[in-house]
């Protein structure tokens, strides 16, 4: 996956909640994180940082989703990083067969972060190869919030103005 690509339409079952979620549906932008399978401590730290940015991302019409390769027991008594992230508003998606990872262009040994607009157009895509490689190449959550603001403010003249643009315009809409 690279900047300018489009995520293919896909839906995944929610972990710990009923229902199926599409990762782009035309109403909110998305940050998708696919951590290294098997309990990478650097991925758990990154996920904790990402969870602290959920409120800032939500302010700019962006939701955070994490692909979970082993959803059985992932929340609750399972992985504490996933439980805390879910409590912060991160949407956990079951990706048992690895289809989501493949859609993101990630191999089994990679962790990847992809940020899209509401239609699935990729604005940010970074991956790290192995759990030992360090995760400094993944975008810091503050940068994801800044990019979410930029994405949200695009094209107010198309009829989808952001709150910031609405507050700044002298012309009332409606």
C-alpha positions in Angstrom: 0.0 0.0 0.0 1.3 3.4 -0.9 0.2 7.0 -0.7 -2.3 7.6 -3.5 -3.6 4.0 -3.6 -7.1 3.2 -2.5 -8.0 0.5 0.0 -10.3 -2.1 -1.5 -13.7 -2.3 0.1 -13.6 -4.8 3.0 -15.5 -5.6 6.2 -14.4 -7.4 9.3 -16.2 -8.7 12.4 -15.7 -6.6 15.5 -13.8 -8.1 18.4 -15.6 -7.9 21.7 -18.7 -6.4 20.2 -21.4 -7.6 17.8 -21.4 -6.5 14.2 -19.3 -6.1 11.1 -17.3 -3.0 10.3 -16.2 -1.7 6.9 -12.9 0.2 7.0 -14.2 2.9 4.7 -17.8 3.8 4.2 -17.8 7.4 2.9 -18.5 9.1 6.3 -15.3 9.0 8.3 -11.6 8.8 7.6 -9.7 5.8 9.0 -6.3 4.9 10.6 -5.7 1.2 10.4 -2.9 -0.5 12.5 -1.9 -4.0 11.8 0.6 -5.0 14.6 3.1 -7.8 14.4 1.4 -11.0 15.1 2.4 -12.8 18.3 2.7 -10.1 21.0 5.3 -7.6 19.9 6.1 -5.3 22.9 7.0 -2.4 20.6 3.6 -2.7 18.8 1.9 -2.8 22.2 3.7 0.5 23.1 2.7 2.0 19.8 -0.9 0.9 20.3 -0.9 2.6 23.7 0.3 5.9 22.2 -2.3 5.5 19.4 -5.0 5.0 22.0 -4.1 8.4 23.6 -4.7 10.1 20.2 -8.2 8.6 19.6 -10.0 11.7 21.0 -7.9 14.1 18.8 -8.5 11.9 15.7 -12.2 11.7 16.5 -12.3 15.5 16.5 -11.3 15.4 12.8 -13.8 12.7 11.8 -11.2 9.9 11.9 -11.6 6.5 13.6 -8.9 4.1 14.6 -9.0 0.4 13.8 -6.6 -2.4 14.8 -6.5 -5.7 12.9 -6.3 -8.6 15.4 -5.0 -11.9 14.1 -6.1 -13.9 17.2 -9.4 -12.4 18.4 -10.2 -15.3 20.8 -9.4 -13.9 24.3 -7.8 -10.7 22.9 -10.0 -8.5 25.0 -10.6 -9.0 28.7 -8.3 -11.7 30.1 -6.2 -11.6 26.9 -3.9 -8.9 25.7 -4.0 -5.9 28.1 -2.8 -3.5 25.4 -5.8 -4.4 23.2 -8.2 -4.2 26.2 -6.9 -0.7 27.0 -7.1 0.4 23.4 -10.7 -0.9 23.1 -11.5 1.1 26.2 -10.1 4.2 24.7 -12.3 3.9 21.6 -10.1 1.9 19.2 -12.2 -0.5 17.1 -10.8 -4.0 17.1 -11.3 -6.0 13.9 -10.9 -9.8 13.6 -8.5 -10.6 10.8 -8.0 -14.4 11.4 -7.2 -15.3 7.8 -4.9 -12.3 7.2 -7.0 -10.8 4.4 -6.8 -7.3 6.0 -3.0 -7.5 6.3 -2.9 -8.5 2.6 -5.2 -5.6 1.6 -2.8 -3.2 3.5 0.2 -4.7 1.6 1.7 -6.1 4.8 3.5 -9.4 4.9 3.1 -11.7 7.9 6.3 -10.3 9.5 5.4 -6.6 9.2 3.5 -4.1 11.3 1.8 -1.4 9.2 -0.1 1.9 9.7 -2.3 3.2 7.0 -4.3 6.5 7.1 -7.1 7.1 4.6 -9.7 9.6 3.9 -13.4 8.8 4.1 -13.4 7.1 0.6 -10.3 4.9 1.3 -7.7 7.0 -0.5 -4.4 6.5 1.2 -2.7 9.6 2.7 -0.1 7.8 4.9 1.3 4.2 4.7 4.3 3.1 6.8 5.5 -0.4 7.7 8.3 -1.9 9.8 9.8 -5.2 9.0 10.5 -7.2 12.1 9.6 -6.8 15.8 13.3 -6.3 16.5 13.7 -3.5 13.9 12.2 -0.8 16.2 9.1 1.1 15.4 10.4 4.5 14.8 9.3 4.4 11.1 5.7 4.3 12.1 4.1 7.8 12.2 3.8 9.3 15.7 0.1 9.6 16.8 0.4 13.4 16.9 1.4 13.4 13.2 -1.7 11.2 12.5 -3.9 13.8 14.2 -2.3 16.6 12.2 -2.9 14.6 8.9 -6.5 13.9 10.0 -7.1 17.7 10.4 -5.7 18.2 6.9 -7.8 15.4 5.4 -10.9 16.8 7.2 -10.4 20.3 5.9 -10.2 19.3 2.2 -12.7 20.6 -0.3 -15.3 22.5 1.8 -16.8 23.8 -1.4 -17.9 20.3 -2.3 -20.6 20.4 0.3 -18.7 18.6 3.1 -17.2 21.5 5.1 -15.2 20.9 8.3 -16.2 22.5 11.6 -13.1 24.7 11.4 -14.1 26.0 7.9 -17.7 26.6 9.1 -16.5 28.6 12.1 -14.2 30.7 9.9 -16.7 31.6 7.0 -18.6 34.8 7.2 -21.4 33.2 5.1 -24.0 31.2 6.9 -24.9 27.9 5.4 -28.3 26.4 5.4 
